Amino acid sequence: MSQSTALEIAFPVPPPPATAQEQRRQQVLDAARVCFARSGFHSASMHQICAEAQMSPGALYRYFPSKDSIIEAIAEEERVMAAACTQLLFEPGDLVERIVQVGVEYLKHTRDRATGGLTIEIWSESIRNTAVGQRFCEIEADIHASFRKLLLDARQRGEIDPDADIDAALTLIFALADGLVLHLQLHPKISIDTIEPQLRKFVQGLLAPKGDAQVPSARRPEV
């Protein structure tokens, strides 16, 4: 695997609402995300969402008949975003660098309190195995399947270690990403820029063919 070079990778930005009705609908969803991140899916009420959206209950119910319908709409937004972001992994360029850059963008995306808090709330619901959690587990499964295909294809092309345990590698990559999301929420002053080089070393050590894996400086032979 060649020495990595910087890639221009950025998460896709959804197009702005085209009509006033779509704008108001998105206003409700944005407000709901804030409320769900702050209070949880179960505790957040339609009244709180109305207040956050600065919208009357009558106006809100024209767009969403229930809280469940709002959650379903957010789940669909997450599905579309996840599919678009996963597709970035299949772009041309060094595989390790693609994984690192998508990971960095994911950490930046979940860095703010609303997005990161909602992500953690989604995990909590998934653990409880509720209907909400099941919906988001399906999204996670789709991401996992795409990532697994990426690594299997890369191994077949000789881009990663032929002896790499793909499922174990995926477990470690997903666990590291999830742990960093939580850690950065707890420690907001940590700079993602300081994490990126170590993340690159981690992915290289996990996937790079043995001849290409960088030797840690402490173990390099003396010249």
N, C-alpha and C positions, 0 to 999 in steps of 0.2 A: 504494500500500500504506500503510495507516494506521500511525500511530506505535504501536510495540509496547507491550503491557502485559503484566504478569507473568501467567503461566498456571500453574495448579496441575497439573503433570505429574510423575508419579512412576512408576518402573518397577514392573510388577506383582510381587507377592510370591507365590510358589507356596504353595498351602495346605499346612499341616503334615501329615505322614503320619498316616493315619487308624487304622492298626493297628500292633501291635508289629513285625510282619513288614515292613511298609512302612518303619517307622522304622529297622530294621536295614539294609534295602536302601539307604536314603538315607545311612546312616552309612558304608557302603562307598563310595558315589559321592562323598561329601564328602571322604573320606580319599584316594580315587584322584585327585581334582582337585589336592589338595595335593602328592601324589607326582609327578603328571605335570608340574605347574608347576615343581617342584624339580628333577626328574631327566630330564624328557622322556618322551614316550610309549614310546620304545623301551627306554630304560635303566631306567625304573621297573619293579620286579618285583612279582609277586603277594605275595611275602614282605613287601616294603616296605609294600604297601597293607594287608596284614593287621596289621602292626605299628602303622601310623598309625590304623587303625580299631579297634585293640585287640580283635581278633577272631581266632580260630583259623582256620587254612586250611580245616578241615572245615566250619566255620560259614560262611565266606565263599563257598565253592564251592556252598553250597546256594542262594545268590542269583545267582551269576554263574559259569558254567562255565569262563570264560577271560578273559584281559585284553581281548581283542577285544570280548567281550560288554559289558564295563564301558565301553569307549570308545564303543561304539554307543549305550549308554544315556545317556552324557554328551552325545553328539551329538544325541540326541532331546530332551534337556532344553534344549540350546542352540537347537534348532529351535523348540520351543514358546515359549521366552523371546523369541527374535528376532521371531516372528510377533506376539506380544502387544505388544512394544515398537514394532514398525513400525506397528501399528494406531494407536498414539498419534498418529502424524503425520496421521491422517485425522480427528482430533477437531476440533470447531469452534474458531474463533479465528484470529488472524493467522498466516499461513503461516510467515513468517520466525521469529516467536516460537516456534511449535511446533517447528520444526527446531532452533532454538537450545536450547530446554529439553530436548528429547529427547537432543540432543548432550551437554548438561551432565550429564544423568542417566546417560548411557552412560559418560562419563568417571568419574563417581563410582562406578559399578558396577564398573569395571575398575581402580579405584585401588588396592585392596588387593593384596598380593603374590600371593596364591593365584589370584585371578581374573585379574589382569593378566598374571601369569606364564603362566597356562594359555592366555590369549588369544594371547600371543606365540608360545608353543609350537605352537598350532594354525596360526598363519601359517607357521611354519617347515615344518611337515608339508605344508601346502598348496603351498609352493614346491617341495618335493621330489616332489610329485605322487604320493605314496603313496596307498594305499587310505584311510588315515585322512584325509589331506589332501583327497582327492576328496569324501569325505562332508561335510566342512565347507565345501568350495567350493560344493557344492549349496545349503547354507544361505545362504552369501553371495550366490549368484545369486538366490535368492528375495527376499532383502532388497533387492537392487539393482533387481529387476523391480518390486517394490511402490513403491519410492522413485521410480523412473522414471515410473510411472503417476501418482503424486501430482503430479509436476512437469508432466507433459504435460496433465493435467486442469486444473491451476492456470493454465497458460499459456493454455489454451482459454477459461477464465473471465476472463482479463485480470488475474489476481492477480500475475503475474510479467512480466518484460520479454518482449514478444512476439518479440524477436530473440535471446532467451537460447538458447545451445547447451546443450540438456539433458544430453547425454552428457558434454560437457566439464565442465559444472557438477557432475555426479555424481562424475566422476573427482576433481575438486578437493575436494569435500566428504568423500568417503571417504578420500582421501589425507591430508587434514588430521586427520580423526578418528583414523586409524590412527597417524599420526605423533605425535599428542598422547598416545595411550595409551602408546606406547613412551617418549616424553620424560618423562612423569609417573612411569613406573617408574624411570627413571634419576635423576630429580630429585624425590623424594617430598615435598620441602618446599614446592614450588610450590603456591600456592593456586588452586583452580579458580575461585574467585570473581573473581580478577584476570583470568582468561582470558575469562570470559563476555562482558563488554562488547565485547572485540575480536572474539570469535566472531560476535557479533550484527552488527557492522559488516561483517565478511567476507561473511556470508550476504546482508545487505542489498545490498552492492555487487555481488554475484554475480547476484542474482535480481530485485531490486526494479525496477519500471518506472522508466525514466530520470527521470521527473518526481518520483518518490518517493524515489529513492536519496539518502541523506544526503551532502552535500558535505563532504569532509574539511576540518577547521578551517583547515589551512594554505592552502587554496585558496579560502576564502570571500572574496567581494569586500569591500573596505573600505566602510563606510557613511559 
